[in-house]
Amino acid sequence: MHARNALYLSAAVAAAVAFAGPASAQTKLKFGHVYEINEPYHTEMLWAAQEIAKRTNNKYTMDVFPASQLGNEPAINQALPLGTIDIIYTGTTFVGNNYKPIAISNAPYMFRDFAHWEAYAKSDLFKELAAGYDKVTNNKIVALTYYGARHTTANKAINKPDDMKGMKLRIPQAPLYQMYARAVGANATPIAFAEVYLALQNKTVDGQENPLPTIQAKKFYEVQTHINLTEHMLDNLVTVIGGPLWNKLNAQERTTFTAIFQEAAGRATAEIRKSEQGLADWFRAQGKQVVVPDKAAFIAAAKPLHNDAAAGAGWTKEQYDRMQALGAAKGS
């Protein structure tokens, strides 16, 4: 009997191991970001999650956690090397906290227009800056997404930089955003993204700055009367795979993940670019005052800070000159 029981036990253990095999081979990934579920960043990442499962034969599946569910931007960046979050979207200025030169794209009026931004997105300069971040952090930037042209909302019209002097301006929790506030004489007030609506409603701050699609999605227009089209920054998000996951992926998986995230970035970029074109009229239809300020005056105020280390510039003059030269041959 003992021998028979032992045989049954061995068979049961073998069956349990066989049953557990496929389950343990599947890895569930966490993707974290701070944006709303109706924004293209989220919807395209849901598409990416489906593609990852499909193209890896379900070896990898990915859950997407929107709207700061896994923490604010500093928190999700800090989680990457720990492996508690596997992949994130984050603003370029936040990765700039670890590698300052990559934040060059977030200096106010760094880009002439969207064509200039596109030239940067495809440039060797961006690849070099991303590689610099990768080397310092052991994480991996795999895609760049257009976040939109940032504009300034307030409860008053802003026509020139002087109109912002002394204004309490909410900025994201990354140092380079202070450059815009400094250029116009505003008081920079860093506040987490999820808390901005309440800060505006309670008048903890006088205004904030974000792209039109974000102002719509986060409903900031409900607690601000004026949409001032300062267009002071063409902002970006990077998709970053944490070092613990990237180091585990084989060469084919790295290629697959990169291709999927780059395709998702292209899709989201196209959606954001399309949506921001008509939103000024949408805000007017909501009864908001849409103001077209003296953009030349804002550019004149910001440009002197572009290479000022005290104002947050962390790049070389050579990198700056290369950035400014991008797309210039095409007159963009």
C-alpha positions as a printed NumPy array, in Angstrom:
array([[  0.   ,   0.   ,   0.   ],
       [  2.774,   2.388,   0.906],
       [  4.388,   1.891,  -2.496],
       [  1.072,   2.43 ,  -4.255],
       [  0.379,   5.609,  -2.214],
       [  3.84 ,   6.893,  -3.018],
       [  3.193,   6.24 ,  -6.696],
       [ -0.114,   8.109,  -6.555],
       [  1.58 ,  10.991,  -4.706],
       [  4.354,  11.204,  -7.306],
       [  1.8  ,  11.237, -10.101],
       [ -0.19 ,  13.957,  -8.343],
       [  2.909,  16.116,  -7.837],
       [  3.926,  15.621, -11.474],
       [  0.441,  16.58 , -12.632],
       [  0.468,  19.667, -10.412],
       [  3.846,  20.733, -11.771],
       [  2.673,  20.148, -15.339],
       [ -0.475,  22.158, -14.662],
       [  1.499,  24.999, -13.056],
       [  4.039,  25.1  , -15.875],
       [  2.172,  27.223, -18.451],
       [  0.774,  29.553, -15.773],
       [  4.196,  30.277, -14.329],
       [  5.546,  30.869, -17.824],
       [  3.067,  33.708, -18.358],
       [  4.188,  37.089, -17.055],
       [  1.65 ,  39.789, -16.237],
       [  3.043,  43.3  , -16.625],
       [  1.97 ,  46.573, -15.055],
       [  1.823,  49.746, -17.162],
       [  1.248,  52.954, -15.195],
       [  0.367,  56.505, -16.27 ],
       [ -1.419,  59.612, -14.957],
       [ -3.828,  60.289, -17.848],
       [ -7.573,  59.796, -18.169],
       [ -9.217,  56.718, -19.679],
       [-10.729,  58.706, -22.563],
       [ -7.382,  60.105, -23.728],
       [ -5.476,  58.549, -26.655],
       [ -2.506,  57.757, -24.397],
       [ -4.692,  55.301, -22.519],
       [ -6.774,  53.914, -25.369],
       [ -3.699,  53.284, -27.52 ],
       [ -1.973,  51.555, -24.626],
       [ -4.961,  49.232, -24.304],
       [ -4.363,  48.44 , -27.98 ],
       [ -0.683,  47.841, -27.208],
       [ -1.617,  45.452, -24.404],
       [ -3.67 ,  43.37 , -26.839],
       [ -0.779,  43.341, -29.3  ],
       [  1.739,  42.252, -26.68 ],
       [ -0.423,  39.291, -25.714],
       [ -1.004,  38.398, -29.361],
       [  2.571,  38.777, -30.6  ],
       [  4.113,  36.931, -27.645],
       [  1.524,  34.105, -27.726],
       [  0.357,  35.215, -24.268],
       [  3.8  ,  34.807, -22.735],
       [  3.335,  38.425, -21.656],
       [  0.079,  40.149, -20.783],
       [ -0.187,  43.752, -19.637],
       [ -2.612,  45.551, -17.354],
       [ -2.841,  49.316, -17.891],
       [ -3.429,  51.504, -14.824],
       [ -4.561,  55.055, -15.746],
       [ -5.252,  58.274, -13.828],
       [ -2.442,  58.006, -11.245],
       [ -3.765,  54.692,  -9.874],
       [ -0.175,  53.541,  -9.32 ],
       [  1.05 ,  56.944,  -8.149],
       [  1.94 ,  60.388,  -9.484],
       [  4.707,  60.919, -12.03 ],
       [  7.623,  61.043,  -9.567],
       [  6.292,  57.866,  -7.926],
       [  5.885,  55.823, -11.109],
       [  9.358,  56.886, -12.274],
       [ 10.833,  55.764,  -8.975],
       [  9.013,  52.425,  -9.22 ],
       [ 10.594,  51.431, -12.55 ],
       [ 14.027,  50.303, -11.312],
       [ 12.339,  48.462,  -8.425],
       [ 10.243,  46.405, -10.83 ],
       [  7.005,  47.22 ,  -8.977],
       [  5.823,  48.893, -12.204],
       [  7.168,  47.494, -15.462],
       [  6.444,  50.195, -18.049],
       [  5.27 ,  53.818, -17.902],
       [  4.368,  56.872, -19.899],
       [  6.036,  59.918, -18.423],
       [  6.778,  63.49 , -19.395],
       [ 10.246,  64.136, -20.78 ],
       [ 10.986,  66.546, -17.956],
       [ 10.525,  63.738, -15.448],
       [ 13.138,  61.532, -17.111],
       [ 15.177,  64.749, -17.198],
       [ 15.391,  64.481, -13.415],
       [ 17.756,  61.55 , -14.003],
       [ 19.437,  62.802, -17.172],
       [ 19.136,  66.555, -17.651],
       [ 19.996,  66.906, -21.376],
       [ 16.886,  65.012, -22.509],
       [ 14.666,  67.734, -21.014],
       [ 15.837,  70.146, -23.732],
       [ 12.598,  69.517, -25.622],
       [ 10.61 ,  71.053, -22.758],
       [ 12.207,  74.47 , -22.634],
       [  9.588,  77.13 , -23.516],
       [  9.533,  77.965, -27.229],
       [ 12.282,  75.452, -27.992],
       [ 10.296,  74.288, -31.02 ],
       [  9.247,  76.589, -33.85 ],
       [  6.24 ,  74.456, -34.789],
       [  4.987,  70.876, -35.058],
       [  7.22 ,  70.136, -38.069],
       [ 10.217,  71.034, -35.9  ],
       [  8.942,  68.646, -33.199],
       [  8.524,  65.861, -35.793],
       [ 12.084,  66.423, -37.013],
       [ 13.305,  66.069, -33.433],
       [ 11.272,  62.891, -32.848],
       [ 12.999,  61.257, -35.835],
       [ 16.453,  62.713, -35.163],
       [ 19.767,  61.239, -34.123],
       [ 19.776,  63.878, -31.37 ],
       [ 16.729,  62.334, -29.71 ],
       [ 18.215,  58.841, -30.068],
       [ 21.448,  60.012, -28.422],
       [ 19.61 ,  61.725, -25.572],
       [ 17.432,  58.645, -24.993],
       [ 20.563,  56.472, -24.949],
       [ 22.102,  58.834, -22.395],
       [ 19.104,  58.347, -20.114],
       [ 19.193,  54.578, -20.665],
       [ 22.848,  54.403, -19.658],
       [ 22.35 ,  56.413, -16.459],
       [ 19.212,  54.594, -15.277],
       [ 19.396,  51.102, -16.832],
       [ 15.799,  51.694, -18.009],
       [ 14.957,  51.827, -21.712],
       [ 13.132,  54.589, -23.609],
       [ 11.374,  52.899, -26.529],
       [  9.018,  55.558, -27.927],
       [  8.218,  59.271, -28.029],
       [  4.613,  60.496, -28.121],
       [  3.374,  64.001, -28.895],
       [  1.574,  65.354, -25.849],
       [  0.422,  68.578, -27.46 ],
       [  1.041,  72.316, -27.446],
       [  0.744,  73.635, -23.893],
       [ -1.431,  76.687, -23.272],
       [ -2.178,  78.738, -20.177],
       [ -5.592,  78.857, -18.508],
       [ -6.597,  81.51 , -15.978],
       [ -9.521,  83.575, -14.822],
       [ -8.307,  86.507, -16.887],
       [ -6.994,  87.299, -20.339],
       [ -3.254,  86.899, -20.847],
       [ -2.028,  88.923, -23.817],
       [  1.627,  89.464, -22.893],
       [  4.161,  88.111, -20.379],
       [  3.571,  91.018, -17.987],
       [  0.002,  89.799, -17.524],
       [  1.414,  86.77 , -15.702],
       [  3.633,  88.622, -13.216],
       [  2.963,  87.375,  -9.709],
       [  0.385,  84.846, -10.915],
       [  0.363,  81.552,  -8.965],
       [  0.868,  79.114, -11.831],
       [  0.497,  75.384, -11.293],
       [  3.294,  73.465, -12.958],
       [  4.108,  69.731, -13.006],
       [  6.477,  68.37 , -10.366],
       [  9.568,  68.581, -12.562],
       [ 12.069,  71.45 , -12.319],
       [ 12.286,  72.474, -15.974],
       [  8.655,  73.662, -16.031],
       [  9.852,  76.479, -13.789],
       [ 11.648,  77.986, -16.802],
       [  8.339,  79.097, -18.331],
       [  7.16 ,  80.571, -15.041],
       [ 10.474,  82.362, -14.615],
       [ 10.356,  83.785, -18.146],
       [  6.971,  85.427, -17.532],
       [  7.418,  86.365, -13.883],
       [  4.834,  83.916, -12.512],
       [  5.139,  82.111,  -9.182],
       [  5.682,  78.436, -10.036],
       [  3.583,  76.12 ,  -7.85 ],
       [  4.316,  72.397,  -8.363],
       [  1.19 ,  70.266,  -7.813],
       [  0.509,  66.632,  -8.705],
       [ -1.6  ,  66.175, -11.834],
       [ -4.474,  64.464, -10.025],
       [ -4.822,  67.448,  -7.649],
       [ -4.895,  70.276, -10.207],
       [ -8.672,  70.537, -10.654],
       [ -9.23 ,  70.985,  -6.934],
       [ -6.358,  73.489,  -6.674],
       [ -7.959,  75.597,  -9.416],
       [-11.416,  75.258,  -7.919],
       [-10.201,  76.313,  -4.459],
       [ -8.045,  79.071,  -5.978],
       [ -4.932,  77.615,  -4.388],
       [ -3.43 ,  78.581,  -7.751],
       [ -4.543,  81.199, -10.291],
       [ -3.96 ,  79.106, -13.398],
       [ -2.285,  76.133, -15.003],
       [ -0.796,  75.178, -18.368],
       [ -1.499,  72.084, -20.466],
       [ -2.438,  71.078, -24.012],
       [ -6.022,  71.68 , -25.129],
       [ -6.928,  67.95 , -25.2  ],
       [ -5.744,  67.651, -21.585],
       [ -7.613,  70.789, -20.513],
       [-10.711,  69.182, -21.985],
       [-10.128,  65.667, -20.61 ],
       [ -9.307,  66.848, -17.084],
       [-12.17 ,  69.411, -17.21 ],
       [ -9.922,  72.284, -16.141],
       [-12.083,  74.591, -18.271],
       [-14.909,  74.106, -15.745],
       [-12.93 ,  76.076, -13.154],
       [-11.153,  78.584, -15.446],
       [-12.735,  81.293, -17.59 ],
       [ -9.966,  81.995, -20.13 ],
       [ -8.024,  79.706, -22.467],
       [ -4.919,  81.695, -23.407],
       [ -3.219,  80.215, -26.482],
       [  0.377,  80.795, -25.371],
       [  1.591,  77.605, -27.135],
       [  4.731,  77.857, -25.048],
       [  5.783,  74.235, -25.258],
       [  5.279,  71.305, -27.623],
       [  5.355,  68.625, -24.996],
       [  6.269,  64.933, -25.231],
       [  5.788,  61.698, -23.38 ],
       [  8.291,  58.887, -23.436],
       [  7.393,  55.224, -23.061],
       [  9.927,  53.702, -20.683],
       [ 10.477,  50.012, -19.963],
       [ 11.998,  49.436, -16.543],
       [ 15.426,  47.86 , -16.299],
       [ 14.242,  44.681, -14.527],
       [ 11.858,  43.87 , -17.396],
       [ 14.128,  45.031, -20.24 ],
       [ 16.99 ,  42.889, -18.941],
       [ 14.691,  39.848, -18.847],
       [ 13.468,  40.201, -22.44 ],
       [ 15.323,  38.309, -25.159],
       [ 16.367,  40.026, -28.391],
       [ 13.191,  39.102, -30.272],
       [ 10.964,  40.225, -27.408],
       [ 12.791,  43.549, -27.203],
       [ 12.188,  44.087, -30.913],
       [  8.521,  43.155, -30.542],
       [  7.889,  45.403, -27.528],
       [  9.681,  48.337, -29.155],
       [  7.717,  47.98 , -32.396],
       [  4.39 ,  47.835, -30.544],
       [  5.092,  50.841, -28.34 ],
       [  6.38 ,  52.892, -31.251],
       [  3.243,  52.094, -33.242],
       [  1.078,  53.051, -30.242],
       [  3.032,  56.32 , -29.95 ],
       [  2.418,  57.119, -33.61 ],
       [ -1.283,  56.395, -33.254],
       [ -1.647,  58.548, -30.122],
       [  0.389,  61.371, -31.693],
       [ -1.929,  61.459, -34.703],
       [ -5.019,  61.509, -32.469],
       [ -3.714,  64.316, -30.262],
       [ -2.588,  66.387, -33.239],
       [ -6.008,  65.972, -34.837],
       [ -8.002,  66.742, -31.694],
       [ -6.121,  69.901, -30.74 ],
       [ -6.856,  71.487, -34.113],
       [-10.533,  72.08 , -33.414],
       [-10.597,  72.504, -29.654],
       [-10.343,  76.305, -29.521],
       [-13.783,  76.474, -31.149],
       [-15.067,  73.77 , -28.795],
       [-14.013,  75.84 , -25.778],
       [-15.714,  78.901, -27.264],
       [-18.869,  76.847, -27.574],
       [-18.617,  76.106, -23.835],
       [-18.69 ,  79.849, -23.163],
       [-14.963,  80.173, -22.522],
       [-12.931,  83.187, -23.584],
       [-10.201,  82.045, -25.991],
       [ -7.36 ,  84.568, -26.151],
       [ -4.648,  84.774, -28.832],
       [ -1.754,  86.533, -27.091],
       [  1.305,  88.299, -28.473],
       [  3.379,  85.164, -29.017],
       [  6.446,  87.105, -30.192],
       [  6.608,  88.822, -26.801],
       [  6.524,  85.457, -25.026],
       [  9.274,  84.062, -27.282],
       [ 11.425,  87.113, -26.575],
       [ 10.982,  86.58 , -22.826],
       [ 11.83 ,  82.869, -22.947],
       [ 14.739,  82.603, -25.391],
       [ 17.356,  84.254, -23.128],
       [ 16.826,  81.414, -20.621],
       [ 17.354,  78.564, -23.095],
       [ 21.   ,  78.038, -22.15 ],
       [ 20.849,  79.446, -18.634],
       [ 21.856,  76.748, -16.169],
       [ 20.39 ,  78.776, -13.297],
       [ 17.012,  78.631, -15.067],
       [ 17.217,  74.849, -15.445],
       [ 19.076,  74.31 , -18.722],
       [ 21.021,  71.059, -18.439],
       [ 22.184,  70.573, -22.012],
       [ 25.252,  71.678, -23.92 ],
       [ 25.364,  74.541, -26.399],
       [ 26.215,  71.97 , -29.07 ],
       [ 23.029,  70.011, -28.292],
       [ 21.024,  73.239, -28.329],
       [ 22.418,  74.281, -31.71 ],
       [ 21.655,  70.852, -33.146],
       [ 18.107,  71.112, -31.844],
       [ 17.611,  74.513, -33.422],
       [ 19.025,  73.326, -36.749],
       [ 16.557,  70.428, -37.042],
       [ 14.14 ,  70.874, -39.921],
       [ 15.559,  74.292, -40.769],
       [ 16.674,  73.182, -44.237],
       [ 13.044,  72.498, -45.097],
       [ 11.98 ,  75.885, -43.833],
       [  9.829,  74.347, -41.124]])
